[in-house]
Amino acid sequence: MRMRPLPIVPVASALALALALGACARGKDDQAAYDVCMEAAKKDPKYAKATFATKEKSNIQASTGDADIRVNVPYELAGKTGLYQCIASKQTDGTYKVVF
């Protein structure tokens, strides 16, 4: 039995679409994780008066194999710089909750 080759253009187009949609969803998850971490930081008396970096200047990494996103946000407080670290876990309803 001879296998027929898959048409290159339709396969490549489908792959590109899947990657683009995945990147779009990732961006929304990154933003939600950043937002919930910043909310937690501003409630923490230790960091409440800090000036935090934007999402674009932060390091946001999804964990492989689970629904957690690690968020590292540079900040400045009383003339000193630091790094606020947070782990946001995706809940069953699609929202994020700070777990660390």
C-alpha positions as CSV (number, residue, x, y, z in Angstrom):
1,M,0.0,0.0,0.0
2,R,1.4,3.3,-1.0
3,M,0.9,6.4,1.2
4,R,-0.1,9.7,-0.3
5,P,2.0,12.7,0.7
6,L,0.1,15.4,2.6
7,P,-0.2,18.6,0.8
8,I,2.4,21.0,2.3
9,V,0.5,24.3,2.1
10,P,-2.7,23.2,4.0
11,V,-0.7,21.3,6.6
12,A,1.7,24.3,7.2
13,S,-1.3,26.7,7.3
14,A,-3.1,24.6,9.9
15,L,0.1,24.3,12.0
16,A,0.6,28.1,11.8
17,L,-3.0,28.8,12.9
18,A,-2.7,26.4,15.9
19,L,0.5,28.1,17.0
20,A,-0.9,31.5,16.7
21,L,-4.0,30.6,18.7
22,G,-1.9,29.0,21.3
23,A,0.2,32.2,21.6
24,C,-2.9,34.3,21.9
25,A,-4.3,32.2,24.8
26,R,-0.9,32.2,26.5
27,G,-0.8,36.0,26.4
28,K,-4.2,36.2,28.1
29,D,-3.0,33.7,30.8
30,D,0.2,35.7,31.3
31,Q,-1.8,38.9,31.8
32,A,-4.2,37.2,34.2
33,A,-1.3,35.8,36.2
34,Y,0.5,39.1,36.3
35,D,-2.6,40.9,37.4
36,V,-3.4,38.6,40.3
37,C,0.2,38.7,41.4
38,M,0.2,42.5,41.4
39,E,-3.0,42.5,43.3
40,A,-1.4,40.3,46.0
41,A,1.8,42.4,46.1
42,K,-0.1,45.6,46.7
43,K,-2.0,44.0,49.6
44,D,1.2,42.8,51.2
45,P,2.4,45.4,53.7
46,K,6.1,44.6,52.8
47,Y,5.5,45.6,49.1
48,A,2.5,47.9,49.2
49,K,4.6,51.1,48.5
50,A,6.8,49.5,45.9
51,T,6.9,50.6,42.3
52,F,6.6,47.6,40.1
53,A,7.7,47.0,36.5
54,T,5.2,46.5,33.7
55,K,4.2,43.0,32.5
56,E,6.5,43.5,29.5
57,K,9.6,44.0,31.7
58,S,8.6,41.1,34.0
59,N,9.7,37.4,33.5
60,I,6.6,35.3,33.2
61,Q,7.0,31.5,32.7
62,A,4.4,28.8,32.4
63,S,5.2,25.6,34.2
64,T,5.3,22.4,32.1
65,G,2.7,19.8,33.0
66,D,0.6,21.9,35.4
67,A,-1.6,25.1,35.4
68,D,0.9,27.2,37.3
69,I,2.6,30.4,36.0
70,R,5.7,31.8,37.7
71,V,5.7,35.6,37.7
72,N,8.9,37.5,38.6
73,V,8.4,41.3,38.7
74,P,11.2,43.8,39.3
75,Y,10.4,46.5,41.8
76,E,11.9,49.5,43.5
77,L,11.2,50.4,47.1
78,A,13.0,53.0,49.2
79,G,15.8,53.4,46.6
80,K,16.5,49.7,46.5
81,T,15.6,47.3,43.7
82,G,14.3,43.8,44.2
83,L,12.4,41.0,42.5
84,Y,8.8,40.1,43.6
85,Q,8.2,36.4,43.0
86,C,4.8,34.9,42.7
87,I,3.2,31.6,41.5
88,A,-0.3,31.9,40.1
89,S,-2.4,28.7,39.7
90,K,-5.2,28.4,37.2
91,Q,-8.5,27.5,38.8
92,T,-11.2,25.3,37.3
93,D,-13.3,28.5,36.4
94,G,-10.4,29.9,34.4
95,T,-9.3,32.5,36.9
96,Y,-5.9,32.6,38.7
97,K,-5.1,32.3,42.4
98,V,-1.8,33.1,44.0
99,V,-0.3,30.0,45.6
100,F,3.1,31.4,46.5
